[in-house]
């Protein structure tokens, strides 16, 4: 399996790699090599960061620009990594598995749990112990939690404009990045996302089914529990009760 490759234009080192927020993408740190115009994106010359163990670099590499062209994500068209190769070892305690466009199932942690009906309901993010010995979510997930809350509020606002596409994609990249060495750029380069699975990942990440159930009358919420309804079905049930 060839894995993922990253290209930065010009002569670069590990500092530039870290500055782009890519440090977690390649386990154990990257191998760094010069990139000629023959293999670089659109004939560009620069630096490639990778973990490929073969001799030289595999060819051809297909490149997708990321972060406005600040770097490129590269894939060998005959060695595309899947969830098993990209798994970073993180275990989650609450969430779901969602099938993406590659046909594989990917772990989606719950980031913003609804505690309206069950105060003990927890999210699936990893925990650490602070200096005072109390358990907490690590700082690196705070931005993700804040984004999940914005998306949750937008999804539940029936009179609002909805969730901007860029915000939804950023949430999906962050959520899948909990368990895998990916962000939005890698997911797009791999062709894993479509409108349906982005909506489903967002719904699972913000515990949308439970938020919809919490807005139902108790008897209807219990019925939804008993039937194991999907979030879309719960939304339809809620709409029918309000009609």
Secondary structure in CASP SS format (residue, H / E / C, confidence):
PFRMAT SS
TARGET T0000
AUTHOR 0000-0000-0000
METHOD secondary structure of the structure
MODEL  1
X C 1.00
X C 1.00
X C 1.00
X E 1.00
X E 1.00
X E 1.00
X E 1.00
X E 1.00
X E 1.00
X C 1.00
X C 1.00
X C 1.00
X C 1.00
X H 1.00
X H 1.00
X H 1.00
X H 1.00
X H 1.00
X H 1.00
X C 1.00
X C 1.00
X C 1.00
X C 1.00
X C 1.00
X C 1.00
X C 1.00
X C 1.00
X C 1.00
X C 1.00
X C 1.00
X E 1.00
X E 1.00
X E 1.00
X E 1.00
X E 1.00
X C 1.00
X C 1.00
X C 1.00
X C 1.00
X C 1.00
X H 1.00
X H 1.00
X H 1.00
X C 1.00
X C 1.00
X E 1.00
X E 1.00
X E 1.00
X E 1.00
X E 1.00
X C 1.00
X C 1.00
X C 1.00
X C 1.00
X C 1.00
X C 1.00
X C 1.00
X C 1.00
X C 1.00
X C 1.00
X E 1.00
X E 1.00
X E 1.00
X E 1.00
X E 1.00
X E 1.00
X H 1.00
X H 1.00
X H 1.00
X C 1.00
X E 1.00
X E 1.00
X E 1.00
X E 1.00
X E 1.00
X E 1.00
X C 1.00
X C 1.00
X C 1.00
X C 1.00
X C 1.00
X C 1.00
X H 1.00
X H 1.00
X H 1.00
X H 1.00
X E 1.00
X C 1.00
X C 1.00
X C 1.00
X C 1.00
X C 1.00
X C 1.00
X C 1.00
X E 1.00
X E 1.00
X E 1.00
X E 1.00
X E 1.00
X C 1.00
X C 1.00
X C 1.00
X C 1.00
X C 1.00
X E 1.00
X E 1.00
X E 1.00
X E 1.00
X E 1.00
X C 1.00
X C 1.00
X C 1.00
X C 1.00
X C 1.00
X C 1.00
X C 1.00
X C 1.00
X C 1.00
X C 1.00
X C 1.00
X C 1.00
X C 1.00
X C 1.00
X C 1.00
X C 1.00
X C 1.00
X C 1.00
X E 1.00
X E 1.00
X C 1.00
X C 1.00
X C 1.00
X C 1.00
X C 1.00
X E 1.00
X E 1.00
X C 1.00
X C 1.00
X H 1.00
X H 1.00
X H 1.00
X H 1.00
X H 1.00
X H 1.00
X H 1.00
X H 1.00
X H 1.00
X H 1.00
X H 1.00
X H 1.00
X H 1.00
X H 1.00
X H 1.00
X H 1.00
X H 1.00
X H 1.00
X C 1.00
X C 1.00
X C 1.00
X C 1.00
X C 1.00
X C 1.00
X C 1.00
X C 1.00
X H 1.00
X H 1.00
X H 1.00
X H 1.00
X H 1.00
X H 1.00
X H 1.00
X H 1.00
X H 1.00
X H 1.00
X H 1.00
X H 1.00
X C 1.00
X C 1.00
X C 1.00
X E 1.00
X C 1.00
X C 1.00
X C 1.00
X H 1.00
X H 1.00
X H 1.00
X H 1.00
X H 1.00
X H 1.00
X C 1.00
X C 1.00
X C 1.00
X C 1.00
X C 1.00
X H 1.00
X H 1.00
X H 1.00
X H 1.00
X H 1.00
X H 1.00
X H 1.00
X H 1.00
X H 1.00
X H 1.00
X H 1.00
X C 1.00
X C 1.00
X H 1.00
X H 1.00
X H 1.00
X H 1.00
X H 1.00
X H 1.00
X H 1.00
X C 1.00
X C 1.00
X C 1.00
X H 1.00
X H 1.00
X H 1.00
X H 1.00
X H 1.00
X H 1.00
X H 1.00
X H 1.00
X H 1.00
X H 1.00
X C 1.00
X C 1.00
X C 1.00
X H 1.00
X H 1.00
X H 1.00
X H 1.00
X H 1.00
X H 1.00
X H 1.00
X H 1.00
X H 1.00
X H 1.00
X H 1.00
X H 1.00
X C 1.00
END
